């Protein structure tokens, strides 16, 4: 049934392309420009550093600080904190993939993995802070607000799903083993994984952006509805469209928060692809992402009721906002340097403790 549905989508996309090939090429070119100007420079360095943290063992060490809350809040073994940590620092689809790997290696049960899927697959800080806050709106404060709301909504969804299959068996507490790899091995693995991830993300952005725009051209809609529906299909394109609307900025951020929480169909397809081999139910994941979008919408709406934004309308252009782009690069560079420093310190400590070969 799933294959038939996917085949219909593929056939429909081909028909749309053939009906208006020039416009399809234009939309694909716009999406590639978006990837080149925003997604790759803001996400790729963070993917590399995040993978370095994973394979050097730093994340396993950091995750121990969150083990105290995993069982009481989420009804998941403490080792599941690594999936949550990676989900909030690395972005889609690393959290879901980590949950699958934990289940595959018997660190958690199938039910616990499905609970994790409901809330651990989140957008990373560099996209929300850099791409949305800085590149799209020219104000990192908006990115900070969105990111805080995003994490809080994720936690609320996780607490709600602690009751999913509540009486099922839960795995005993297990500590993740520390990987022992040298600098070259870690960097090579991190680089390969990051290249594969960024290509997957950009590929999904291009195909879903093009297909959704071709489809939406057939349906008369207002610009606001068009931008929101585009975000439900591909959240990067949707957030860009919303940032260019001539509506109050608070409304833009509210709509963007809901879209980033839901993540969009393009992200869900990525998750389906990486989770398929683990044979986990995706029902908790889809329900969790819908809840995440709704909770994010409600939280930021309440936030702006209490702390309204005085700026009425703001409609920047990504390609023309030179100052925002420069600040975005500065933020990316600062985070990259910080992560590399942490990586170097961890290797120094690991070398002393485990006598790792260099």
N, C-alpha and C positions, 0 to 999 in steps of 0.2 A: 504493500500500500504506500509506504514511504517513497519507494523507488518510483512508483507511478506518479505520485504527486510531484516529485522532483523533476521527472521527465516532462510533465505538463508545463512546469515553470520554465524549463530550458527551451521547450518548443515555443512557448509564448514569447520568451525573450528574443529568440531568433526571428520570429514573425515581426515583432516590433522593430528590430534592427533593419530588416529587409524593407519594411514599409517606409522608413525614413532614415536611410543610411547616413546622409550628411549630418543630420541632427544627432544621431547616435555617435558618430565620430567626434562631433563637437563636445557632447557630454562626457565622453570617455577622456578627451583631451583635458577638459576642465578638471576631472577627477584626478588625472595624473599630475596636473599642476598643483592641485591641493596636496597631494601626497609629497611632491617634491619640495614645496615651499613650507609646509606646516608639519605633516606627519613624520616624515623621515628625520628632519633636523631636530625635532623635539622628542621623538620617541626612541630612535635607534641608539643614541648614546646611553640612554637609561636602560634599554634592554640589555646592552652589553654589560654594564656595571651590575645590574640586577642578577644576571646569570653568573657573573663572577662571585657575587655574594653567595649565591646558591651553592655553587660547586666548590667554593673554598671552605664551606661549612659555617660561614658567618650567620646565615639565616637560621640554621639549626640552633646556634648559640643564642641569638636574639629571641627566638621563639620561646625559649624557656621562661622568659619574663611574662609570657601570656598564658602559660599552662594553667595558672591558678583559676582562670575564668572559663576555660573551655567546657569543663564538665558541668559546673553550676549554671552557666548561661545557655550553652548550646547543646548540652547532653552529647558531647563528642569527646573522644579520648584526647588528652592533652597534646599528643603528637599532631593532632589536626590543626594546631595553631600555626604550623608552618604554611599550610594552604591559605589560611586567612591572611597571614602577614604578606605572603607573596602576592595575594590577590589585591591588596590595597597599596602595594608599592610598585608592582610591575605591570598591572593592567591586564586586559583581556588577552588571551584566554588562559593565562598562567595559573590562576587560582583553581580553575576547573581541572586543568591537567595535573596539578599537584595532588588534588583530592583523588583523582583516578590512580595515580602512582602509589599513593599511600594505601589504597585498597588493594591494588595489585600485589604489593609487597607485604600484605597481611598486617599492616600497622593499625588499620581500622576495619570495621565490618562494612558490609555493603550498605546497610541502613545509615551508618554514620557518614559514609561517603556521599550518599544522597542528601543527607542533611547539610553537609558542607557545600554541595553544589548549589543549594538554595541561596547562599549568601556570600560565598568566598570568591566568586568571580566578579571582580569590580574593575572600574576604570582606574588607571594609574594617575598619580599626582602630576606627572609631567604633561599629560594631555589636558587635564582640567586646569592646572595652574598656568602652564605655558601656552598651549594652543587656544584654550577658551579665555582664560583670564587675561593673558598678555596679548597674544596675537590677534584675537578677535575683538576684545573690548578695551585693550590698552590699559588695564588696571588689574594688577595681580590680586588686589583685595577681593574682587568678584570671584576669582578662581579659588581663593582660600575659603570663601563662604560656600561655594558649590562643593568643594572637596570635603569640608567638614560635614555638610548635610549628607553627602554621598556615603561617607563612612557610618554616620549615625543611623541612616536608614538601613544600611546593610546589617548593622548590629541588631536593630529592631526586628528585621526579617529573620535573622538567625535565632533570636530568642523565640519567635513565634514557631519556628520549625523544630524546636527542641522536643515538641510533642508529636512530631511525625514518627509513626510506628514506635510509640513510646515504650512498649513492653518488649521490644526486640532485644536480642542479646547485644551487649556493648563490649568492645575489645578492652582487655586490660591495659593499664598505662604502660607504654613502651617509650624508651628514649631513642631518638634517631642516632645512628652511628655517624661519626665524623669522617667525611671523605678525606683521604690523604693523597693529594695530587700536587705536582709542582706548578710553578708559574706558567710554564709553556702549555701544559695540558689544560689547565683551567682556562687560560685565555683563548686557546683554540676552540674548546667546547663552547665557551660563551659566545665567541664570534660566529661560529657556525649556527648555533641555535638562534642568535639574534637576527642573522641574515634571513633564515628561514621564517622566523616570526614576522619580521617587517615586510617580507614579500607576501606572506599570507594576508596580513592586515591590508596592505596596499591593494592586493588583488581583489579582496572582498570589497574594499571601498570603491574601486573602479567599476566592477561589474554591477554591484547593487546601486551605485549612484546613477550609472547610465540607465539601467533597467527601470529604476523607480521614476526617474525623470521622464523617460519615454512613456511609461504607463500613466503618470500623473498628467501628462500633456493631453491625454484623451478625456480627462475628467475636469470640467470647469470648477475651480475652487478659488477661494480668496487666498492671497499671499500667505497669511498666517496659517490657515489650514494646510496649505500646500507644504509649507516649511515643516510643520509638525508631523504630517504624514510621511514626508521624506525622512525625518528623523526616526520614525518607527521602523522604516526599512533599512536605513543606513545612518547611524547616529552622527557621524562626522559631518556628512553632507547636511544633515538636518540642523546641526548646531551652527554651521556656517550660514545657512539660509536665515535662521532665526536672528543671527547677529546683524544681518543686513536689513531686517524689517524696520519700518518707521513706526515703531510702537515704543511705549515707555520701557526703559531698560530693565525695570523690575519684572515686567511681564516677560521680557526676553530670557532673563535668568530663571524664572519659574518654569517656563517651557523647556529650557535647556536642561534644568535639573531633572525633570520628568523623563526626558529623552535619554540622558546619560544613565539614569537609574535603570531604565528598561533595557538599554544597550542597543536595540535594533536587531532586525532579522539577520543582517550580515554577520554580527557577532555570534548570534545563536547558531548559525550554520557552521562557523568556526568551532564552536563548542561541541556541536554534534559530531564533527569530524574527529576531534581529538578524544572524545569520550566513547565513541562507538566500540573501540576494542575492549573496554572495560565492562561492557554489558550492564551499565547502570541505568536505572529509570531516570528519564529526563523530565518527568512530571513535576517533581519538586523544584527542579531548576527553572522551568517556565513559569510556574506559579510564583516562585520566589522573585523572578525578575519583574513580573507584573506588579507584585506587591512593592518591590523596590521603587519602581517608577511612581506609583501612587503615593507611597510614604514620603519620597523625596519631594514630590509636588506639594504635599500638605505641609511638610516641615518648613520649606523655604517660603511658602505663602504666609505661614504664621510668623516667620522671621521678619518679613518685610512689612507685616502689619505692625510689628513692634518697632522695627528700625527701618523706616521708609527711605528710599533713595530720592534725592531731590532732583537729580538730572532727569529731564523729561524724555528726550529721545537721543539715541546715539547710534549712528550707523556707519561704522568704520569699514574700510576695504582692506582685506588681508594683504593683498599684493602691494598696496600703496602706503600702508602704515609703517614707515621706515623705523620710527622710534620704537614702536611696539615690537617689531621684528628683532631689533637690536637687543631690547630688554629680554625678549624670549630666549635669544641665544645666550645672554648673560646668565639667566636663570638655569638653562640647561647646562652651561659650563660649570656653574657653581655647584650644582647637584652632582655632576659627574666627578669633579675634583673631590668633593666630600666623600663620595662612595669609594673612590680610588684610595683615599687616605685610610678609610676604614678597612678596606681590603688589605692594604699594606700592613697595617697594624695587626690585623688578624693573622696574616701569614707569619709575621714576626713571632707572635705569641704561639702559634701552632708549631713553628719550627722549634722553639724552646721546649714546648711540652711534649710533642710527638716525634721530635728529631726527623722532620720531613726532609727528604733529599731535594736539593735545588739544582 
